[in-house]
C-alpha cells in the first residue's frame, strides 16, 4: 500500500496550479463538476495522474481521495504511470481492424519493442490499442496525442513513429499541429491553444465524413478513397447475354 498522505507539490507549483484550478472550477455551478478538467490539469503537470495530483484535485473540490481515484481509474484517458511524449493509439475496433489496424498494431509492437500501454526506452512513444477513434470513414486510423493520422498502412505507421522518435516534424492528416502529450493535456483541461494558427488549422469534417450528407442532398456520389481497378473487358460472347 502507498504511504499516506501523498506528498504535496512544491510551493511554487502548487500556487500556479491553484490559479489554474480556480479558473476551471469557476466555470461550473457545482465544484465537483470540474473534476475531469482538473485531472487533465494535473496530468499536464507530471505526465500522468499521481497520488499528489489526486490529493490536489480532492482538496480543490472538497472530495475524498477515494472519490477522485475512482474517477481517474475509470477513464482510460488518464494515465496511471509515466508515459512518453507521444501517445500513439492504433484503432483495433472492427472496421479499422479488418482494414489493417490489427496488422499495424502488431507491426508497431515488434518495431518499437513494446507491448500495449508500454513506452519506448527513449521515453518518446507510448503505444496503445484504442477501441474506436470515431473516424471509421478514414480507416485504418492512428492517433498521436489525439490528432488524426488517417488511411494508415504498416509502412506509413512505422515511418510515423520513427519520425516522432527522431524529433522530425510530423503533420496530422487533419487537425491542429502536433504538440507533446503534456501540452495536449493542458488544452484538454480547457485552456486555449495559444500556438499561432493552431485553432484555425483544426478545421472541420473531411470529404469522407461528408459523403453521406452529399448523397442525402442529392449532390451525387463523391468517391473519396483510392480509385477502384477497372473491371475486366468483356468478350463479345459475354456481352450478348
ZIQUI-V15376 format. One record per residue. N is the residue number from 1. SS is DSSP state (hx for helix, st for strand, lp for the rest). PSI is psi in radians with two decimals (none if undefined). Layout:
N&SS&PSI  N&SS&PSI
//
This chain:
1&lp&2.46  2&lp&2.68  3&lp&2.36  4&lp&2.59  5&lp&2.89  6&lp&2.61  7&lp&2.68  8&lp&2.88  9&lp&2.70  10&lp&2.65  11&hx&-0.76  12&hx&-0.61  13&hx&-0.77  14&hx&-0.73  15&hx&-0.73  16&hx&-0.77  17&hx&-0.62  18&hx&-0.67  19&hx&-0.73  20&hx&-0.75  21&hx&-0.65  22&hx&-0.66  23&hx&-0.77  24&hx&-0.81  25&hx&-0.62  26&lp&-0.20  27&lp&-0.14  28&lp&2.41  29&lp&-0.47  30&lp&2.09  31&hx&-0.70  32&hx&-0.29  33&hx&-0.28  34&hx&0.11  35&hx&-0.80  36&hx&-0.88  37&hx&-0.56  38&hx&-0.65  39&hx&-0.66  40&hx&-0.64  41&hx&-0.84  42&hx&-0.48  43&hx&-0.56  44&hx&-0.46  45&hx&-0.76  46&hx&-0.07  47&lp&-0.21  48&lp&2.99  49&lp&1.80  50&lp&2.99  51&hx&-0.61  52&hx&-0.71  53&hx&-0.70  54&hx&-0.77  55&hx&-0.76  56&hx&-0.84  57&hx&-0.75  58&hx&-0.75  59&hx&-0.64  60&hx&-0.50  61&hx&-0.03  62&lp&0.58  63&lp&2.94  64&lp&2.75  65&hx&-0.48  66&hx&-0.70  67&hx&-0.73  68&hx&-0.73  69&hx&-0.70  70&hx&-0.69  71&hx&-0.78  72&hx&-0.48  73&lp&-0.14  74&lp&-0.72  75&lp&2.28  76&lp&-0.23  77&lp&-0.21  78&lp&2.10  79&lp&2.58  80&lp&-0.14  81&lp&2.88  82&lp&2.44  83&lp&-2.92  84&lp&3.05  85&lp&-0.46  86&st&2.11  87&st&1.95  88&st&1.94  89&st&2.15  90&st&2.15  91&st&2.19  92&lp&0.37  93&lp&3.05  94&hx&-1.03  95&hx&-0.84  96&hx&-0.68  97&hx&-0.85  98&hx&-0.38  99&hx&0.05  100&hx&-0.06  101&hx&-0.74  102&hx&-0.73  103&hx&-0.68  104&hx&-0.80  105&hx&-0.78  106&hx&-0.72  107&hx&-0.68  108&hx&-0.61  109&hx&-0.81  110&hx&-0.73  111&hx&-0.70  112&hx&-0.30  113&lp&0.59  114&lp&2.81  115&lp&-3.06  116&lp&2.25  117&lp&0.09  118&st&2.82  119&st&2.48  120&lp&2.72  121&lp&-0.51  122&lp&-0.03  123&lp&0.28  124&lp&-0.76  125&st&2.26  126&st&2.18  127&st&2.37  128&st&2.66  129&st&2.50  130&st&2.43  131&lp&-0.61  132&lp&2.29  133&lp&0.09  134&lp&0.71  135&lp&0.81  136&hx&-0.47  137&hx&-0.11  138&hx&0.40  139&lp&2.58  140&lp&2.50  141&lp&2.44  142&st&2.45  143&st&2.42  144&st&2.03  145&lp&0.69  146&lp&0.29  147&st&2.53  148&st&2.39  149&st&1.77  150&lp&2.84  151&lp&0.88  152&lp&2.76  153&lp&3.01  154&hx&-0.79  155&hx&-0.71  156&hx&-0.61  157&hx&-0.69  158&hx&-0.76  159&hx&-0.66  160&hx&-0.90  161&hx&-0.56  162&hx&-0.73  163&hx&-0.70  164&hx&-0.76  165&hx&-0.50  166&hx&-0.10  167&lp&0.27  168&lp&2.69  169&lp&2.30  170&lp&2.25  171&lp&2.15  172&lp&2.72  173&lp&-0.67  174&st&2.69  175&lp&-3.09  176&lp&2.75  177&lp&2.66  178&lp&2.49  179&lp&3.07  180&lp&2.92  181&hx&-0.76  182&hx&-0.68  183&hx&-0.70  184&hx&-0.73  185&hx&-0.64  186&hx&-0.66  187&hx&-0.75  188&hx&-0.45  189&hx&-0.39  190&lp&0.20  191&lp&2.57  192&lp&2.57  193&lp&1.87  194&lp&0.08  195&lp&2.33  196&lp&2.19  197&lp&-0.06  198&hx&-0.75  199&hx&-0.76  200&hx&-0.54  201&hx&-0.26  202&lp&-0.54  203&lp&-2.82  204&lp&-2.68  205&lp&2.55  206&lp&3.07  207&hx&-0.71  208&hx&-0.66  209&hx&-0.57  210&hx&-0.01  211&hx&-0.78  212&hx&-0.67  213&hx&-0.71  214&hx&-0.71  215&hx&-0.73  216&hx&-0.52  217&lp&0.01  218&lp&0.41  219&lp&0.01  220&lp&2.93  221&lp&2.42  222&lp&1.84  223&lp&2.31  224&lp&-0.18  225&lp&-3.03  226&lp&2.60  227&lp&2.47  228&lp&2.58  229&lp&2.56  230&lp&2.48  231&lp&2.66  232&lp&2.53  233&lp&2.46  234&lp&2.53  235&lp&2.79  236&hx&-0.70  237&hx&-0.70  238&hx&-0.58  239&hx&-0.26  240&hx&-0.37  241&lp&none
//
